[in-house]
């Protein structure tokens, strides 16, 4: 099963996902990403910086430079 990593960019900050998640395919990874965004907006929706955040889904981990 492929492993997908969900990294979040908020301005210049990177919140990396070093472990990732094994998912059956790209369609399932898209569903998980959408659910993550919805949950984050529900719990942290008052945080204005999240409106410009980028969720980056990848099949490789991202390292901070």
Helices and strands as residue ranges (DSSP letters): E 2-10, E 13-15, E 21-23, H 26-44, G 48-52, E 54-58
